[in-house]
Amino acid sequence: MRERKAVDTSLYQQYEQQKSWRSFDRVYKQLGDIKGKRILDLGAGSGFVSRHFSKNGANVTAVDADADLVQNAKLDPGGVNWVCADFGALDFSAEQSLDGIWTSFAIAYVGNPVSWLRRIRQSLSPGGWIAVVEMADLLGHEPLEGADKGAIADFVDDARSSGSYWFDAAHLLDDWIKEAGLSITWSADLNDSELCFDGPASHEVLAAWKWRLSRMPRLQSMTSQGFTERFLDCLANPNHESHSRVRAVLAHLP
Ligand SMILES: C[S@@+](CC[C@H](N)C(=O)[O-])C[C@H]1O[C@@H](n2cnc3c(N)ncnc32)[C@H](O)[C@@H]1O
């Protein structure tokens, strides 16, 4: 029991640490003055984005399905209202109650992103916005052996066909948003020093990747022995190159 608590706390801390590697400030700037705005953060993780909005005067509700993460976040909520729920099962039909919806690194988990976006947009007030951040090719790093690249490709296909995760979400995001009937008003590829960097990873980034890989048992089962060490060596290689992409899209009701 004690061991489980330690692991859950680490997940919260890992998500908190990632904040310094993201470039979300570029997106925040596009949102204008959020004072008094009603904002929903879907798949909020540790809640650092929600707390940023709350600190800037917004009325924020953060939703995450991970009960231990939510429990940790509630210890220091920073004015954020936390809800532990599956965001796929929430009722969004209470019309036009929100000024903005934020969702970062969460839409890749949604089986049918277009229908989900259509559902969540119902809760936006006129002029309301949706900001979506997502990545692609998380595991696209060089130099890796051909056998490891093949195993990664099989894992990525498996995740897609089982509907558990879209590893190419950043490439599909603009089309999903347009298909859901939203108008894209700004978009950009974001720098990210954990996910999209060339050259050798820092000690902190390597530690974060080690942790990330340990949270992917299906990947471990589909790769050969020593995969984690070889992948970490690749990230630490002076010639390391990342093919990953982090995309941010801001859209409004037409
Ligand atoms: C990669 S984390 C991103 C956290 C945070 N948004 C960020 O940008 O750092 C994805 C989060 O989405 C949550 N999540 C995934 N599927 C979910 C669902 N169906 N309902 C609610 N939360 C979900 C996970 O528990 C996790 O905390």
The ligand as a MOL file (V3000), in Angstrom:
LIG
                    3D

  0  0  0     0  0            999 V3000
M  V30 BEGIN CTAB
M  V30 COUNTS 27 29 0 0 0
M  V30 BEGIN ATOM
M  V30 1 C -0.0890 13.1080 -20.6620 0
M  V30 2 S -1.0960 13.6510 -19.3590 0 CHG=1
M  V30 3 C -1.2460 15.4020 -19.7110 0
M  V30 4 C -1.5130 16.1910 -18.4740 0
M  V30 5 C -1.5850 17.7070 -18.6730 0
M  V30 6 N -2.7320 18.0920 -19.4750 0
M  V30 7 C -0.3220 18.2570 -19.2700 0
M  V30 8 O -0.3700 18.9160 -20.2940 0
M  V30 9 O 0.7470 18.0350 -18.6790 0 CHG=-1
M  V30 10 C -2.6900 13.0370 -19.8700 0
M  V30 11 C -3.7100 13.1230 -18.7650 0
M  V30 12 O -4.9910 12.8260 -19.3130 0
M  V30 13 C -5.6880 12.0250 -18.3950 0
M  V30 14 N -6.7000 11.2700 -19.1390 0
M  V30 15 C -6.5140 10.3950 -20.1590 0
M  V30 16 N -7.6910 9.9130 -20.5830 0
M  V30 17 C -8.6470 10.5030 -19.8100 0
M  V30 18 C -10.0710 10.4230 -19.7580 0
M  V30 19 N -10.7540 9.6320 -20.5870 0
M  V30 20 N -10.7180 11.1760 -18.8580 0
M  V30 21 C -10.0490 12.0050 -18.0210 0
M  V30 22 N -8.7010 12.1050 -17.9970 0
M  V30 23 C -8.0100 11.3790 -18.8920 0
M  V30 24 C -4.6210 11.1560 -17.7440 0
M  V30 25 O -5.0300 10.6580 -16.4760 0
M  V30 26 C -3.4420 12.1250 -17.6510 0
M  V30 27 O -3.4120 12.7910 -16.4220 0
M  V30 END ATOM
M  V30 BEGIN BOND
M  V30 1 1 1 2
M  V30 2 1 2 3
M  V30 3 1 2 10
M  V30 4 1 3 4
M  V30 5 1 4 5
M  V30 6 1 5 6
M  V30 7 1 5 7
M  V30 8 2 7 8
M  V30 9 1 7 9
M  V30 10 1 10 11
M  V30 11 1 11 12
M  V30 12 1 11 26
M  V30 13 1 12 13
M  V30 14 1 13 14
M  V30 15 1 13 24
M  V30 16 1 14 15
M  V30 17 1 14 23
M  V30 18 2 15 16
M  V30 19 1 16 17
M  V30 20 1 17 18
M  V30 21 2 17 23
M  V30 22 1 18 19
M  V30 23 2 18 20
M  V30 24 1 20 21
M  V30 25 2 21 22
M  V30 26 1 22 23
M  V30 27 1 24 25
M  V30 28 1 24 26
M  V30 29 1 26 27
M  V30 END BOND
M  V30 END CTAB
M  END
